[in-house]
């Protein structure tokens, strides 16, 4: 006879002691980027140590890093579809940590074959649509730059002020840049672009008028540019 779930599954110590914080249940991508997340999300070793390697996550990691290492000519665009709180942000945080630390992460071999991770450094940019402000933009205190669009924020994250200057005009005017400018940002380096909660941003962007269009339509045009103009060593996760 099989044991009951109460015998087979033992609660973690913080649950038994009533010390598990409610905010730990909801991962936030931007807090990881800004190094303000709880350690269970911020520390790559702790994050993977507390994450179960599901078949879905292993497949995602394998496909993304096979693409970034030029081991596979698979799709450059992967759309994550789950129910509410189904783990999309959790998977994006996993991708972020691997791009940043690679094979240095403890026990990473349980999630992905280590030879799929590029030896070349990976450029990574991640955007949470809840943090973008179509009207006031996102102010970066360290440089004084304010980014107003997803492409402006992507440019800034990939290369700071120098990269942002390439798209400054498109960012301030709210007009989607042409593919050639994006290629100048990415260059020939493996690059991962992760977009989270973009639907929420599109709803807000619809209220901002851009000449005979609106910002939401320009964002859709930008997403189309990302999806059809993908270099071989590029991966995009919406």
C-alpha positions as CSV (number, residue, x, y, z in Angstrom):
1,X,0.0,0.0,0.0
2,X,1.3,3.5,-0.9
3,X,2.0,5.9,1.9
4,X,-0.3,8.9,2.3
5,X,0.8,12.3,1.1
6,X,1.2,13.3,4.8
7,X,3.8,10.6,5.1
8,X,5.5,11.0,1.8
9,X,5.8,14.8,1.7
10,X,7.5,16.5,4.6
11,X,6.9,20.3,4.9
12,X,10.0,22.5,4.8
13,X,11.2,23.8,8.2
14,X,10.1,27.4,7.6
15,X,6.5,26.1,7.0
16,X,6.5,24.1,10.1
17,X,7.8,27.0,12.1
18,X,5.3,29.5,10.5
19,X,8.2,31.6,9.1
20,X,7.4,31.4,5.4
21,X,6.8,34.9,4.1
22,X,3.8,35.4,1.9
23,X,5.8,37.5,-0.7
24,X,8.1,34.5,-1.3
25,X,5.2,32.8,-3.2
26,X,5.2,35.5,-5.9
27,X,8.5,35.8,-7.8
28,X,9.2,39.3,-9.2
29,X,11.6,39.5,-12.2
30,X,12.6,43.2,-11.7
31,X,13.6,42.7,-8.1
32,X,16.0,40.0,-9.2
33,X,17.5,42.3,-11.8
34,X,17.9,45.1,-9.2
35,X,19.4,42.7,-6.6
36,X,16.6,43.5,-4.1
37,X,14.8,40.1,-4.2
38,X,14.7,37.7,-1.3
39,X,17.8,35.5,-1.3
40,X,15.8,32.4,-2.3
41,X,15.3,34.2,-5.7
42,X,18.4,36.4,-5.8
43,X,21.0,33.8,-5.0
44,X,21.4,31.4,-8.0
45,X,22.5,28.5,-5.9
46,X,19.6,28.9,-3.5
47,X,17.1,29.4,-6.3
48,X,18.0,26.2,-8.1
49,X,18.4,24.3,-4.8
50,X,14.8,25.2,-4.0
51,X,13.5,24.5,-7.5
52,X,12.2,21.2,-8.8
53,X,13.6,20.3,-12.3
54,X,10.3,19.8,-14.1
55,X,10.2,18.4,-17.6
56,X,8.9,21.7,-18.8
57,X,11.7,23.7,-17.3
58,X,14.4,21.3,-18.6
59,X,12.9,21.4,-22.1
60,X,12.8,25.3,-22.0
61,X,16.4,25.6,-20.8
62,X,17.6,23.1,-23.3
63,X,15.9,24.8,-26.2
64,X,17.1,28.3,-25.3
65,X,20.7,27.5,-24.6
66,X,21.0,25.1,-27.6
67,X,20.0,28.1,-29.6
68,X,22.3,30.6,-27.8
69,X,25.3,28.2,-28.2
70,X,24.5,27.6,-31.9
71,X,23.9,23.9,-31.2
72,X,20.4,24.1,-32.7
73,X,18.6,26.0,-35.3
74,X,15.4,25.9,-33.3
75,X,12.9,28.7,-32.9
76,X,14.3,32.0,-31.7
77,X,11.0,32.9,-30.1
78,X,9.5,30.8,-27.3
79,X,6.1,31.8,-25.9
80,X,5.5,30.6,-22.3
81,X,1.9,29.6,-21.8
82,X,0.6,28.6,-18.3
83,X,-2.3,29.3,-16.1
84,X,-2.2,32.2,-13.6
85,X,0.8,31.7,-11.3
86,X,1.9,28.7,-13.4
87,X,5.6,29.4,-13.2
88,X,6.4,31.7,-16.2
89,X,8.3,34.3,-14.1
90,X,10.1,31.4,-12.2
91,X,11.4,30.1,-15.6
92,X,12.5,33.5,-16.7
93,X,14.5,34.0,-13.4
94,X,16.1,30.6,-14.1
95,X,17.2,31.8,-17.5
96,X,18.5,35.0,-16.1
97,X,20.7,33.3,-13.5
98,X,22.1,30.8,-16.1
99,X,23.0,33.7,-18.4
100,X,24.7,35.5,-15.6
101,X,26.5,32.7,-13.8
102,X,26.5,29.7,-16.2
103,X,28.1,26.5,-15.1
104,X,29.2,28.1,-11.8
105,X,25.7,27.4,-10.4
106,X,25.7,24.5,-8.0
107,X,23.9,21.3,-9.2
108,X,22.9,22.9,-12.5
109,X,23.4,19.6,-14.2
110,X,20.0,18.5,-12.8
111,X,18.3,21.1,-15.0
112,X,20.4,21.2,-18.2
113,X,23.3,19.5,-19.9
114,X,26.2,21.8,-19.0
115,X,27.8,21.5,-22.5
116,X,24.8,23.4,-23.9
117,X,25.8,26.6,-22.0
118,X,27.9,28.9,-24.2
119,X,31.5,29.5,-23.1
120,X,31.1,33.0,-24.5
121,X,29.4,35.5,-22.2
122,X,25.6,35.9,-22.8
123,X,23.9,39.3,-23.1
124,X,20.6,39.2,-21.2
125,X,17.8,41.7,-20.8
126,X,14.6,41.2,-18.9
127,X,11.6,43.4,-18.7
128,X,8.5,43.2,-16.5
129,X,5.6,45.0,-18.1
130,X,4.3,46.0,-14.7
131,X,7.3,48.2,-14.2
132,X,7.2,50.1,-17.4
133,X,5.4,53.5,-17.4
134,X,4.2,54.7,-20.8
135,X,3.8,58.3,-19.6
136,X,6.7,58.9,-17.1
137,X,9.1,56.3,-18.2
138,X,11.7,54.4,-16.0
139,X,14.3,56.6,-14.4
140,X,17.8,55.1,-14.0
141,X,19.3,57.0,-11.1
142,X,22.9,55.9,-11.7
143,X,23.1,57.6,-15.1
144,X,20.1,60.0,-15.1
145,X,18.6,58.3,-18.2
146,X,14.9,57.8,-18.4
147,X,13.6,55.1,-20.8
148,X,10.1,55.4,-22.2
149,X,9.6,52.2,-24.2
150,X,10.5,48.5,-24.2
151,X,13.1,49.1,-26.9
152,X,14.7,51.9,-24.9
153,X,14.8,49.8,-21.8
154,X,16.3,46.8,-23.7
155,X,19.0,49.0,-25.3
156,X,19.9,50.5,-21.9
157,X,20.0,47.1,-20.2
158,X,22.2,45.7,-22.9
159,X,24.8,48.4,-23.0
160,X,24.0,51.4,-20.8
161,X,24.1,54.9,-22.1
162,X,26.1,54.1,-25.3
163,X,23.6,51.5,-26.5
164,X,20.7,53.7,-25.4
165,X,22.0,56.6,-27.5
166,X,21.5,54.4,-30.6
167,X,17.7,54.3,-29.9
168,X,17.3,57.5,-28.0
169,X,15.2,59.2,-30.7
170,X,13.0,56.1,-31.2
171,X,12.5,55.8,-27.5
172,X,11.6,59.4,-26.8
173,X,9.2,59.6,-29.8
174,X,7.7,56.2,-29.0
175,X,8.3,54.9,-32.5
176,X,9.4,51.4,-33.1
177,X,13.0,51.2,-34.3
178,X,14.0,49.5,-37.6
179,X,15.6,46.0,-37.5
180,X,19.0,47.3,-38.4
181,X,19.2,49.2,-35.1
182,X,18.4,46.1,-33.1
183,X,21.2,44.2,-34.8
184,X,23.6,46.9,-33.9
185,X,22.6,46.4,-30.2
186,X,22.9,42.7,-30.3
187,X,26.0,42.5,-32.5
188,X,27.4,39.0,-32.7
189,X,27.0,38.0,-29.1
190,X,24.5,35.4,-27.8
191,X,21.6,37.4,-26.5
192,X,18.5,36.6,-24.5
193,X,15.5,39.0,-24.3
194,X,12.8,38.1,-21.7
195,X,9.5,40.0,-21.6
196,X,7.1,39.3,-18.7
197,X,3.6,40.7,-18.2
198,X,3.7,42.5,-21.5
199,X,-0.1,42.3,-21.9
200,X,-0.5,44.6,-18.9
201,X,1.8,47.1,-20.4
202,X,0.0,47.1,-23.8
203,X,-3.3,48.0,-22.1
204,X,-1.6,51.1,-20.5
205,X,0.3,52.0,-23.7
206,X,-2.9,52.2,-25.7
207,X,-3.7,55.5,-23.9
208,X,-0.6,57.2,-25.2
209,X,-1.0,58.8,-28.6
210,X,1.9,58.6,-31.1
211,X,1.3,60.8,-34.1
212,X,-1.5,58.9,-36.0
213,X,-1.0,55.8,-33.9
214,X,-0.6,54.9,-30.3
215,X,2.2,53.4,-28.2
216,X,0.5,50.0,-28.0
217,X,0.5,49.7,-31.8
218,X,4.2,50.7,-31.9
219,X,5.0,48.0,-29.3
220,X,3.2,45.4,-31.4
221,X,5.3,46.5,-34.4
222,X,8.4,46.2,-32.2
223,X,7.5,42.7,-31.1
224,X,7.0,41.8,-34.7
225,X,10.5,43.1,-35.6
226,X,11.9,41.0,-32.8
227,X,10.2,37.8,-34.0
228,X,11.0,38.1,-37.7
229,X,14.5,39.6,-37.5
230,X,16.3,37.1,-35.2
231,X,20.0,36.4,-35.6
232,X,21.2,32.9,-35.1
233,X,22.5,33.4,-31.6
234,X,19.5,35.2,-30.3
235,X,16.5,34.1,-28.3
236,X,13.4,35.9,-27.3
237,X,11.0,34.8,-24.5
238,X,7.7,36.6,-24.4
